[in-house]
Amino acid sequence: MTLLAHNLKAIRKKLNHTQKTLARQLDVGFRTYVRYEAGERDAPLRVLVKMSKFGGVSLEQLLTET
């Protein structure tokens, strides 16, 4: 699992969202979001920006070890 994947999962759990509901919030497909969390695919910048706003975290926090 990549650092980004780990951080996405941790933030999602902190927000008490399922992968399905968070995918909807980020305007991406469910399977696409699952791949982001599994580290199989890198999330594009537009998704990272939405996640940082929705999760109340900075882009730096998403991309670095916390």
N, CA, C, O and CB atoms as a CASP TS submission, in Angstrom:
PFRMAT TS
TARGET T0000
AUTHOR 0000-0000-0000
METHOD Language model
MODEL 1
PARENT N/A
ATOM      1  N   MET     1       0.853  -1.182   0.000  1.00  0.00           N
ATOM      2  CA  MET     1       0.000   0.000   0.000  1.00  0.00           C
ATOM      3  C   MET     1       0.894   1.239   0.000  1.00  0.00           C
ATOM      4  O   MET     1       1.845   1.331   0.777  1.00  0.00           O
ATOM      5  CB  MET     1      -0.968   0.001   1.232  1.00  0.00           C
ATOM      6  N   THR     2       0.584   2.170  -0.863  1.00  0.00           N
ATOM      7  CA  THR     2       1.360   3.406  -0.934  1.00  0.00           C
ATOM      8  C   THR     2       0.980   4.340   0.217  1.00  0.00           C
ATOM      9  O   THR     2      -0.036   4.147   0.885  1.00  0.00           O
ATOM     10  CB  THR     2       1.139   4.108  -2.292  1.00  0.00           C
ATOM     11  N   LEU     3       1.796   5.327   0.426  1.00  0.00           N
ATOM     12  CA  LEU     3       1.519   6.316   1.469  1.00  0.00           C
ATOM     13  C   LEU     3       0.212   7.048   1.188  1.00  0.00           C
ATOM     14  O   LEU     3      -0.593   7.258   2.095  1.00  0.00           O
ATOM     15  CB  LEU     3       2.676   7.322   1.578  1.00  0.00           C
ATOM     16  N   LEU     4       0.002   7.436  -0.062  1.00  0.00           N
ATOM     17  CA  LEU     4      -1.244   8.111  -0.425  1.00  0.00           C
ATOM     18  C   LEU     4      -2.438   7.202  -0.163  1.00  0.00           C
ATOM     19  O   LEU     4      -3.443   7.646   0.393  1.00  0.00           O
ATOM     20  CB  LEU     4      -1.217   8.543  -1.903  1.00  0.00           C
ATOM     21  N   ALA     5      -2.339   5.947  -0.554  1.00  0.00           N
ATOM     22  CA  ALA     5      -3.436   4.999  -0.336  1.00  0.00           C
ATOM     23  C   ALA     5      -3.746   4.871   1.154  1.00  0.00           C
ATOM     24  O   ALA     5      -4.908   4.876   1.559  1.00  0.00           O
ATOM     25  CB  ALA     5      -3.086   3.617  -0.929  1.00  0.00           C
ATOM     26  N   HIS     6      -2.708   4.758   1.951  1.00  0.00           N
ATOM     27  CA  HIS     6      -2.880   4.660   3.406  1.00  0.00           C
ATOM     28  C   HIS     6      -3.581   5.904   3.957  1.00  0.00           C
ATOM     29  O   HIS     6      -4.496   5.796   4.773  1.00  0.00           O
ATOM     30  CB  HIS     6      -1.512   4.470   4.100  1.00  0.00           C
ATOM     31  N   ASN     7      -3.149   7.081   3.510  1.00  0.00           N
ATOM     32  CA  ASN     7      -3.740   8.329   3.995  1.00  0.00           C
ATOM     33  C   ASN     7      -5.192   8.480   3.553  1.00  0.00           C
ATOM     34  O   ASN     7      -6.029   8.940   4.328  1.00  0.00           O
ATOM     35  CB  ASN     7      -2.927   9.520   3.506  1.00  0.00           C
ATOM     36  N   LEU     8      -5.498   8.097   2.313  1.00  0.00           N
ATOM     37  CA  LEU     8      -6.887   8.164   1.844  1.00  0.00           C
ATOM     38  C   LEU     8      -7.791   7.300   2.720  1.00  0.00           C
ATOM     39  O   LEU     8      -8.874   7.724   3.125  1.00  0.00           O
ATOM     40  CB  LEU     8      -6.985   7.714   0.369  1.00  0.00           C
ATOM     41  N   LYS     9      -7.334   6.097   3.002  1.00  0.00           N
ATOM     42  CA  LYS     9      -8.128   5.178   3.822  1.00  0.00           C
ATOM     43  C   LYS     9      -8.297   5.720   5.241  1.00  0.00           C
ATOM     44  O   LYS     9      -9.394   5.670   5.797  1.00  0.00           O
ATOM     45  CB  LYS     9      -7.469   3.788   3.862  1.00  0.00           C
ATOM     46  N   ALA    10      -7.226   6.234   5.823  1.00  0.00           N
ATOM     47  CA  ALA    10      -7.290   6.762   7.189  1.00  0.00           C
ATOM     48  C   ALA    10      -8.254   7.949   7.278  1.00  0.00           C
ATOM     49  O   ALA    10      -9.034   8.049   8.226  1.00  0.00           O
ATOM     50  CB  ALA    10      -5.888   7.185   7.664  1.00  0.00           C
ATOM     51  N   ILE    11      -8.199   8.834   6.304  1.00  0.00           N
ATOM     52  CA  ILE    11      -9.090   9.999   6.312  1.00  0.00           C
ATOM     53  C   ILE    11     -10.534   9.562   6.117  1.00  0.00           C
ATOM     54  O   ILE    11     -11.436  10.068   6.784  1.00  0.00           O
ATOM     55  CB  ILE    11      -8.684  11.006   5.215  1.00  0.00           C
ATOM     56  N   ARG    12     -10.752   8.623   5.203  1.00  0.00           N
ATOM     57  CA  ARG    12     -12.118   8.123   4.975  1.00  0.00           C
ATOM     58  C   ARG    12     -12.691   7.527   6.257  1.00  0.00           C
ATOM     59  O   ARG    12     -13.840   7.790   6.609  1.00  0.00           O
ATOM     60  CB  ARG    12     -12.133   7.065   3.844  1.00  0.00           C
ATOM     61  N   LYS    13     -11.896   6.732   6.946  1.00  0.00           N
ATOM     62  CA  LYS    13     -12.379   6.116   8.189  1.00  0.00           C
ATOM     63  C   LYS    13     -12.637   7.172   9.260  1.00  0.00           C
ATOM     64  O   LYS    13     -13.607   7.074  10.012  1.00  0.00           O
ATOM     65  CB  LYS    13     -11.364   5.080   8.707  1.00  0.00           C
ATOM     66  N   LYS    14     -11.771   8.181   9.329  1.00  0.00           N
ATOM     67  CA  LYS    14     -11.960   9.265  10.297  1.00  0.00           C
ATOM     68  C   LYS    14     -13.276   9.999  10.043  1.00  0.00           C
ATOM     69  O   LYS    14     -13.939  10.445  10.980  1.00  0.00           O
ATOM     70  CB  LYS    14     -10.780  10.255  10.235  1.00  0.00           C
ATOM     71  N   LEU    15     -13.647  10.120   8.769  1.00  0.00           N
ATOM     72  CA  LEU    15     -14.892  10.788   8.389  1.00  0.00           C
ATOM     73  C   LEU    15     -16.109   9.867   8.490  1.00  0.00           C
ATOM     74  O   LEU    15     -17.238  10.297   8.252  1.00  0.00           O
ATOM     75  CB  LEU    15     -14.776  11.321   6.977  1.00  0.00           C
ATOM     76  N   ASN    16     -15.880   8.610   8.841  1.00  0.00           N
ATOM     77  CA  ASN    16     -16.950   7.609   8.949  1.00  0.00           C
ATOM     78  C   ASN    16     -17.733   7.440   7.645  1.00  0.00           C
ATOM     79  O   ASN    16     -18.963   7.401   7.643  1.00  0.00           O
ATOM     80  CB  ASN    16     -17.906   7.995  10.066  1.00  0.00           C
ATOM     81  N   HIS    17     -17.000   7.343   6.549  1.00  0.00           N
ATOM     82  CA  HIS    17     -17.612   7.126   5.240  1.00  0.00           C
ATOM     83  C   HIS    17     -17.226   5.750   4.722  1.00  0.00           C
ATOM     84  O   HIS    17     -16.175   5.211   5.071  1.00  0.00           O
ATOM     85  CB  HIS    17     -17.183   8.226   4.236  1.00  0.00           C
ATOM     86  N   THR    18     -18.079   5.198   3.896  1.00  0.00           N
ATOM     87  CA  THR    18     -17.726   3.981   3.172  1.00  0.00           C
ATOM     88  C   THR    18     -16.987   4.396   1.908  1.00  0.00           C
ATOM     89  O   THR    18     -16.990   5.568   1.530  1.00  0.00           O
ATOM     90  CB  THR    18     -18.997   3.117   2.836  1.00  0.00           C
ATOM     91  N   GLN    19     -16.361   3.435   1.266  1.00  0.00           N
ATOM     92  CA  GLN    19     -15.699   3.736  -0.002  1.00  0.00           C
ATOM     93  C   GLN    19     -16.722   4.234  -1.020  1.00  0.00           C
ATOM     94  O   GLN    19     -16.439   5.133  -1.811  1.00  0.00           O
ATOM     95  CB  GLN    19     -14.959   2.489  -0.543  1.00  0.00           C
ATOM     96  N   LYS    20     -17.896   3.645  -0.991  1.00  0.00           N
ATOM     97  CA  LYS    20     -18.944   4.014  -1.946  1.00  0.00           C
ATOM     98  C   LYS    20     -19.403   5.462  -1.751  1.00  0.00           C
ATOM     99  O   LYS    20     -19.520   6.211  -2.721  1.00  0.00           O
ATOM    100  CB  LYS    20     -20.139   3.067  -1.808  1.00  0.00           C
ATOM    101  N   THR    21     -19.662   5.853  -0.509  1.00  0.00           N
ATOM    102  CA  THR    21     -20.146   7.219  -0.272  1.00  0.00           C
ATOM    103  C   THR    21     -19.055   8.252  -0.537  1.00  0.00           C
ATOM    104  O   THR    21     -19.339   9.343  -1.033  1.00  0.00           O
ATOM    105  CB  THR    21     -20.656   7.360   1.165  1.00  0.00           C
ATOM    106  N   LEU    22     -17.822   7.917  -0.212  1.00  0.00           N
ATOM    107  CA  LEU    22     -16.743   8.867  -0.467  1.00  0.00           C
ATOM    108  C   LEU    22     -16.476   8.993  -1.966  1.00  0.00           C
ATOM    109  O   LEU    22     -16.194  10.088  -2.454  1.00  0.00           O
ATOM    110  CB  LEU    22     -15.463   8.435   0.267  1.00  0.00           C
ATOM    111  N   ALA    23     -16.560   7.900  -2.689  1.00  0.00           N
ATOM    112  CA  ALA    23     -16.402   7.956  -4.149  1.00  0.00           C
ATOM    113  C   ALA    23     -17.433   8.902  -4.745  1.00  0.00           C
ATOM    114  O   ALA    23     -17.125   9.689  -5.639  1.00  0.00           O
ATOM    115  CB  ALA    23     -16.539   6.545  -4.778  1.00  0.00           C
ATOM    116  N   ARG    24     -18.651   8.819  -4.246  1.00  0.00           N
ATOM    117  CA  ARG    24     -19.714   9.705  -4.721  1.00  0.00           C
ATOM    118  C   ARG    24     -19.371  11.169  -4.421  1.00  0.00           C
ATOM    119  O   ARG    24     -19.546  12.038  -5.274  1.00  0.00           O
ATOM    120  CB  ARG    24     -21.063   9.325  -4.068  1.00  0.00           C
ATOM    121  N   GLN    25     -18.886  11.433  -3.212  1.00  0.00           N
ATOM    122  CA  GLN    25     -18.517  12.801  -2.819  1.00  0.00           C
ATOM    123  C   GLN    25     -17.396  13.356  -3.699  1.00  0.00           C
ATOM    124  O   GLN    25     -17.365  14.548  -4.003  1.00  0.00           O
ATOM    125  CB  GLN    25     -18.086  12.831  -1.347  1.00  0.00           C
ATOM    126  N   LEU    26     -16.484  12.481  -4.099  1.00  0.00           N
ATOM    127  CA  LEU    26     -15.336  12.906  -4.899  1.00  0.00           C
ATOM    128  C   LEU    26     -15.627  12.882  -6.392  1.00  0.00           C
ATOM    129  O   LEU    26     -14.792  13.271  -7.208  1.00  0.00           O
ATOM    130  CB  LEU    26     -14.145  12.027  -4.601  1.00  0.00           C
ATOM    131  N   ASP    27     -16.821  12.419  -6.736  1.00  0.00           N
ATOM    132  CA  ASP    27     -17.251  12.352  -8.137  1.00  0.00           C
ATOM    133  C   ASP    27     -16.365  11.426  -8.971  1.00  0.00           C
ATOM    134  O   ASP    27     -15.964  11.753 -10.088  1.00  0.00           O
ATOM    135  CB  ASP    27     -17.251  13.747  -8.749  1.00  0.00           C
ATOM    136  N   VAL    28     -16.071  10.253  -8.385  1.00  0.00           N
ATOM    137  CA  VAL    28     -15.346   9.203  -9.107  1.00  0.00           C
ATOM    138  C   VAL    28     -16.120   7.903  -8.945  1.00  0.00           C
ATOM    139  O   VAL    28     -16.953   7.777  -8.048  1.00  0.00           O
ATOM    140  CB  VAL    28     -13.870   9.052  -8.581  1.00  0.00           C
ATOM    141  N   GLY    29     -15.847   6.957  -9.799  1.00  0.00           N
ATOM    142  CA  GLY    29     -16.496   5.659  -9.698  1.00  0.00           C
ATOM    143  C   GLY    29     -16.031   4.901  -8.463  1.00  0.00           C
ATOM    144  O   GLY    29     -14.922   5.106  -7.970  1.00  0.00           O
ATOM    145  N   PHE    30     -16.896   4.025  -7.976  1.00  0.00           N
ATOM    146  CA  PHE    30     -16.570   3.231  -6.790  1.00  0.00           C
ATOM    147  C   PHE    30     -15.300   2.413  -7.008  1.00  0.00           C
ATOM    148  O   PHE    30     -14.391   2.450  -6.178  1.00  0.00           O
ATOM    149  CB  PHE    30     -17.737   2.302  -6.432  1.00  0.00           C
ATOM    150  N   ARG    31     -15.229   1.685  -8.103  1.00  0.00           N
ATOM    151  CA  ARG    31     -14.055   0.834  -8.364  1.00  0.00           C
ATOM    152  C   ARG    31     -12.783   1.669  -8.532  1.00  0.00           C
ATOM    153  O   ARG    31     -11.698   1.243  -8.137  1.00  0.00           O
ATOM    154  CB  ARG    31     -14.285  -0.022  -9.624  1.00  0.00           C
ATOM    155  N   THR    32     -12.923   2.830  -9.104  1.00  0.00           N
ATOM    156  CA  THR    32     -11.770   3.729  -9.244  1.00  0.00           C
ATOM    157  C   THR    32     -11.270   4.137  -7.870  1.00  0.00           C
ATOM    158  O   THR    32     -10.066   4.117  -7.615  1.00  0.00           O
ATOM    159  CB  THR    32     -12.139   4.983 -10.077  1.00  0.00           C
ATOM    160  N   TYR    33     -12.193   4.509  -6.976  1.00  0.00           N
ATOM    161  CA  TYR    33     -11.779   4.904  -5.627  1.00  0.00           C
ATOM    162  C   TYR    33     -11.134   3.730  -4.887  1.00  0.00           C
ATOM    163  O   TYR    33     -10.134   3.905  -4.190  1.00  0.00           O
ATOM    164  CB  TYR    33     -12.984   5.434  -4.830  1.00  0.00           C
ATOM    165  N   VAL    34     -11.704   2.548  -5.040  1.00  0.00           N
ATOM    166  CA  VAL    34     -11.131   1.357  -4.399  1.00  0.00           C
ATOM    167  C   VAL    34      -9.678   1.172  -4.857  1.00  0.00           C
ATOM    168  O   VAL    34      -8.811   0.822  -4.057  1.00  0.00           O
ATOM    169  CB  VAL    34     -11.978   0.084  -4.734  1.00  0.00           C
ATOM    170  N   ARG    35      -9.424   1.404  -6.123  1.00  0.00           N
ATOM    171  CA  ARG    35      -8.053   1.281  -6.652  1.00  0.00           C
ATOM    172  C   ARG    35      -7.129   2.345  -6.064  1.00  0.00           C
ATOM    173  O   ARG    35      -5.948   2.079  -5.840  1.00  0.00           O
ATOM    174  CB  ARG    35      -8.061   1.392  -8.186  1.00  0.00           C
ATOM    175  N   TYR    36      -7.648   3.535  -5.814  1.00  0.00           N
ATOM    176  CA  TYR    36      -6.836   4.567  -5.155  1.00  0.00           C
ATOM    177  C   TYR    36      -6.419   4.089  -3.768  1.00  0.00           C
ATOM    178  O   TYR    36      -5.251   4.193  -3.393  1.00  0.00           O
ATOM    179  CB  TYR    36      -7.619   5.907  -5.054  1.00  0.00           C
ATOM    180  N   GLU    37      -7.374   3.569  -3.015  1.00  0.00           N
ATOM    181  CA  GLU    37      -7.080   3.113  -1.646  1.00  0.00           C
ATOM    182  C   GLU    37      -6.181   1.889  -1.616  1.00  0.00           C
ATOM    183  O   GLU    37      -5.433   1.692  -0.659  1.00  0.00           O
ATOM    184  CB  GLU    37      -8.366   2.803  -0.913  1.00  0.00           C
ATOM    185  N   ALA    38      -6.248   1.074  -2.646  1.00  0.00           N
ATOM    186  CA  ALA    38      -5.412  -0.127  -2.707  1.00  0.00           C
ATOM    187  C   ALA    38      -4.004   0.192  -3.219  1.00  0.00           C
ATOM    188  O   ALA    38      -3.120  -0.664  -3.190  1.00  0.00           O
ATOM    189  CB  ALA    38      -6.067  -1.182  -3.604  1.00  0.00           C
ATOM    190  N   GLY    39      -3.805   1.413  -3.681  1.00  0.00           N
ATOM    191  CA  GLY    39      -2.510   1.787  -4.222  1.00  0.00           C
ATOM    192  C   GLY    39      -2.279   1.276  -5.631  1.00  0.00           C
ATOM    193  O   GLY    39      -1.151   1.292  -6.124  1.00  0.00           O
ATOM    194  N   GLU    40      -3.342   0.822  -6.282  1.00  0.00           N
ATOM    195  CA  GLU    40      -3.230   0.298  -7.645  1.00  0.00           C
ATOM    196  C   GLU    40      -3.273   1.406  -8.687  1.00  0.00           C
ATOM    197  O   GLU    40      -2.909   1.195  -9.844  1.00  0.00           O
ATOM    198  CB  GLU    40      -4.339  -0.700  -7.914  1.00  0.00           C
ATOM    199  N   ARG    41      -3.714   2.569  -8.277  1.00  0.00           N
ATOM    200  CA  ARG    41      -3.859   3.694  -9.198  1.00  0.00           C
ATOM    201  C   ARG    41      -3.648   4.980  -8.404  1.00  0.00           C
ATOM    202  O   ARG    41      -4.092   5.087  -7.261  1.00  0.00           O
ATOM    203  CB  ARG    41      -5.266   3.685  -9.903  1.00  0.00           C
ATOM    204  N   ASP    42      -2.976   5.946  -9.004  1.00  0.00           N
ATOM    205  CA  ASP    42      -2.780   7.242  -8.346  1.00  0.00           C
ATOM    206  C   ASP    42      -3.968   8.149  -8.630  1.00  0.00           C
ATOM    207  O   ASP    42      -4.440   8.239  -9.763  1.00  0.00           O
ATOM    208  CB  ASP    42      -1.465   7.910  -8.819  1.00  0.00           C
ATOM    209  N   ALA    43      -4.437   8.808  -7.602  1.00  0.00           N
ATOM    210  CA  ALA    43      -5.551   9.747  -7.758  1.00  0.00           C
ATOM    211  C   ALA    43      -5.049  11.002  -8.462  1.00  0.00           C
ATOM    212  O   ALA    43      -3.972  11.502  -8.138  1.00  0.00           O
ATOM    213  CB  ALA    43      -6.186  10.104  -6.376  1.00  0.00           C
ATOM    214  N   PRO    44      -5.819  11.519  -9.427  1.00  0.00           N
ATOM    215  CA  PRO    44      -5.419  12.765 -10.081  1.00  0.00           C
ATOM    216  C   PRO    44      -5.543  13.954  -9.127  1.00  0.00           C
ATOM    217  O   PRO    44      -6.219  13.877  -8.101  1.00  0.00           O
ATOM    218  CB  PRO    44      -6.271  13.006 -11.336  1.00  0.00           C
ATOM    219  N   LEU    45      -4.889  15.031  -9.480  1.00  0.00           N
ATOM    220  CA  LEU    45      -4.861  16.215  -8.626  1.00  0.00           C
ATOM    221  C   LEU    45      -6.259  16.717  -8.288  1.00  0.00           C
ATOM    222  O   LEU    45      -6.498  17.119  -7.149  1.00  0.00           O
ATOM    223  CB  LEU    45      -4.073  17.317  -9.295  1.00  0.00           C
ATOM    224  N   ARG    46      -7.186  16.708  -9.236  1.00  0.00           N
ATOM    225  CA  ARG    46      -8.540  17.212  -8.963  1.00  0.00           C
ATOM    226  C   ARG    46      -9.209  16.404  -7.848  1.00  0.00           C
ATOM    227  O   ARG    46      -9.950  16.964  -7.040  1.00  0.00           O
ATOM    228  CB  ARG    46      -9.404  17.163 -10.245  1.00  0.00           C
ATOM    229  N   VAL    47      -8.956  15.103  -7.798  1.00  0.00           N
ATOM    230  CA  VAL    47      -9.524  14.261  -6.743  1.00  0.00           C
ATOM    231  C   VAL    47      -8.839  14.561  -5.413  1.00  0.00           C
ATOM    232  O   VAL    47      -9.497  14.611  -4.374  1.00  0.00           O
ATOM    233  CB  VAL    47      -9.381  12.759  -7.100  1.00  0.00           C
ATOM    234  N   LEU    48      -7.539  14.759  -5.438  1.00  0.00           N
ATOM    235  CA  LEU    48      -6.814  15.076  -4.205  1.00  0.00           C
ATOM    236  C   LEU    48      -7.266  16.413  -3.629  1.00  0.00           C
ATOM    237  O   LEU    48      -7.385  16.558  -2.413  1.00  0.00           O
ATOM    238  CB  LEU    48      -5.305  15.100  -4.464  1.00  0.00           C
ATOM    239  N   VAL    49      -7.515  17.379  -4.490  1.00  0.00           N
ATOM    240  CA  VAL    49      -7.999  18.687  -4.026  1.00  0.00           C
ATOM    241  C   VAL    49      -9.376  18.535  -3.389  1.00  0.00           C
ATOM    242  O   VAL    49      -9.628  19.102  -2.326  1.00  0.00           O
ATOM    243  CB  VAL    49      -8.057  19.706  -5.199  1.00  0.00           C
ATOM    244  N   LYS    50     -10.263  17.784  -4.019  1.00  0.00           N
ATOM    245  CA  LYS    50     -11.600  17.558  -3.442  1.00  0.00           C
ATOM    246  C   LYS    50     -11.489  16.841  -2.105  1.00  0.00           C
ATOM    247  O   LYS    50     -12.187  17.184  -1.151  1.00  0.00           O
ATOM    248  CB  LYS    50     -12.483  16.739  -4.409  1.00  0.00           C
ATOM    249  N   MET    51     -10.609  15.840  -2.036  1.00  0.00           N
ATOM    250  CA  MET    51     -10.442  15.085  -0.794  1.00  0.00           C
ATOM    251  C   MET    51      -9.901  15.983   0.311  1.00  0.00           C
ATOM    252  O   MET    51     -10.340  15.879   1.457  1.00  0.00           O
ATOM    253  CB  MET    51      -9.504  13.887  -1.012  1.00  0.00           C
ATOM    254  N   SER    52      -8.966  16.852  -0.009  1.00  0.00           N
ATOM    255  CA  SER    52      -8.412  17.725   1.028  1.00  0.00           C
ATOM    256  C   SER    52      -9.470  18.681   1.554  1.00  0.00           C
ATOM    257  O   SER    52      -9.535  18.936   2.757  1.00  0.00           O
ATOM    258  CB  SER    52      -7.214  18.513   0.484  1.00  0.00           C
ATOM    259  N   LYS    53     -10.298  19.211   0.665  1.00  0.00           N
ATOM    260  CA  LYS    53     -11.374  20.110   1.100  1.00  0.00           C
ATOM    261  C   LYS    53     -12.425  19.356   1.903  1.00  0.00           C
ATOM    262  O   LYS    53     -12.841  19.809   2.969  1.00  0.00           O
ATOM    263  CB  LYS    53     -12.029  20.791  -0.109  1.00  0.00           C
ATOM    264  N   PHE    54     -12.848  18.220   1.399  1.00  0.00           N
ATOM    265  CA  PHE    54     -13.886  17.437   2.062  1.00  0.00           C
ATOM    266  C   PHE    54     -13.407  16.905   3.411  1.00  0.00           C
ATOM    267  O   PHE    54     -14.162  16.888   4.383  1.00  0.00           O
ATOM    268  CB  PHE    54     -14.325  16.277   1.168  1.00  0.00           C
ATOM    269  N   GLY    55     -12.153  16.474   3.463  1.00  0.00           N
ATOM    270  CA  GLY    55     -11.612  15.890   4.686  1.00  0.00           C
ATOM    271  C   GLY    55     -11.021  16.899   5.646  1.00  0.00           C
ATOM    272  O   GLY    55     -10.656  16.550   6.769  1.00  0.00           O
ATOM    273  N   GLY    56     -10.921  18.159   5.212  1.00  0.00           N
ATOM    274  CA  GLY    56     -10.357  19.181   6.085  1.00  0.00           C
ATOM    275  C   GLY    56      -8.874  18.991   6.348  1.00  0.00           C
ATOM    276  O   GLY    56      -8.383  19.301   7.433  1.00  0.00           O
ATOM    277  N   VAL    57      -8.160  18.480   5.350  1.00  0.00           N
ATOM    278  CA  VAL    57      -6.716  18.284   5.469  1.00  0.00           C
ATOM    279  C   VAL    57      -6.028  18.975   4.296  1.00  0.00           C
ATOM    280  O   VAL    57      -6.647  19.237   3.264  1.00  0.00           O
ATOM    281  CB  VAL    57      -6.352  16.764   5.511  1.00  0.00           C
ATOM    282  N   SER    58      -4.760  19.262   4.467  1.00  0.00           N
ATOM    283  CA  SER    58      -4.010  19.894   3.380  1.00  0.00           C
ATOM    284  C   SER    58      -3.541  18.832   2.387  1.00  0.00           C
ATOM    285  O   SER    58      -3.508  17.641   2.694  1.00  0.00           O
ATOM    286  CB  SER    58      -2.799  20.691   3.936  1.00  0.00           C
ATOM    287  N   LEU    59      -3.182  19.289   1.200  1.00  0.00           N
ATOM    288  CA  LEU    59      -2.602  18.367   0.219  1.00  0.00           C
ATOM    289  C   LEU    59      -1.319  17.757   0.768  1.00  0.00           C
ATOM    290  O   LEU    59      -1.023  16.588   0.522  1.00  0.00           O
ATOM    291  CB  LEU    59      -2.323  19.093  -1.120  1.00  0.00           C
ATOM    292  N   GLU    60      -0.569  18.543   1.503  1.00  0.00           N
ATOM    293  CA  GLU    60       0.672  18.043   2.102  1.00  0.00           C
ATOM    294  C   GLU    60       0.384  16.870   3.041  1.00  0.00           C
ATOM    295  O   GLU    60       1.114  15.878   3.037  1.00  0.00           O
ATOM    296  CB  GLU    60       1.396  19.172   2.867  1.00  0.00           C
ATOM    297  N   GLN    61      -0.673  16.980   3.843  1.00  0.00           N
ATOM    298  CA  GLN    61      -1.031  15.892   4.754  1.00  0.00           C
ATOM    299  C   GLN    61      -1.445  14.639   3.993  1.00  0.00           C
ATOM    300  O   GLN    61      -1.181  13.524   4.444  1.00  0.00           O
ATOM    301  CB  GLN    61      -2.159  16.329   5.685  1.00  0.00           C
ATOM    302  N   LEU    62      -2.086  14.811   2.850  1.00  0.00           N
ATOM    303  CA  LEU    62      -2.475  13.661   2.037  1.00  0.00           C
ATOM    304  C   LEU    62      -1.263  12.937   1.471  1.00  0.00           C
ATOM    305  O   LEU    62      -1.271  11.714   1.330  1.00  0.00           O
ATOM    306  CB  LEU    62      -3.388  14.102   0.905  1.00  0.00           C
ATOM    307  N   LEU    63      -0.232  13.689   1.149  1.00  0.00           N
ATOM    308  CA  LEU    63       0.894  13.136   0.405  1.00  0.00           C
ATOM    309  C   LEU    63       2.111  12.795   1.248  1.00  0.00           C
ATOM    310  O   LEU    63       3.092  12.260   0.731  1.00  0.00           O
ATOM    311  CB  LEU    63       1.294  14.086  -0.642  1.00  0.00           C
ATOM    312  N   THR    64       2.061  13.100   2.542  1.00  0.00           N
ATOM    313  CA  THR    64       3.210  12.822   3.399  1.00  0.00           C
ATOM    314  C   THR    64       2.800  11.949   4.577  1.00  0.00           C
ATOM    315  O   THR    64       1.617  11.781   4.876  1.00  0.00           O
ATOM    316  CB  THR    64       3.841  14.130   3.901  1.00  0.00           C
ATOM    317  N   GLU    65       3.798  11.409   5.222  1.00  0.00           N
ATOM    318  CA  GLU    65       3.560  10.549   6.375  1.00  0.00           C
ATOM    319  C   GLU    65       3.062  11.382   7.544  1.00  0.00           C
ATOM    320  O   GLU    65       3.609  12.441   7.854  1.00  0.00           O
ATOM    321  CB  GLU    65       4.840   9.781   6.763  1.00  0.00           C
ATOM    322  N   THR    66       2.007  10.878   8.189  1.00  0.00           N
ATOM    323  CA  THR    66       1.442  11.609   9.333  1.00  0.00           C
ATOM    324  C   THR    66       1.693  10.879  10.623  1.00  0.00           C
ATOM    325  O   THR    66       1.288  11.347  11.687  1.00  0.00           O
ATOM    326  CB  THR    66      -0.052  11.827   9.152  1.00  0.00           C
TER
END
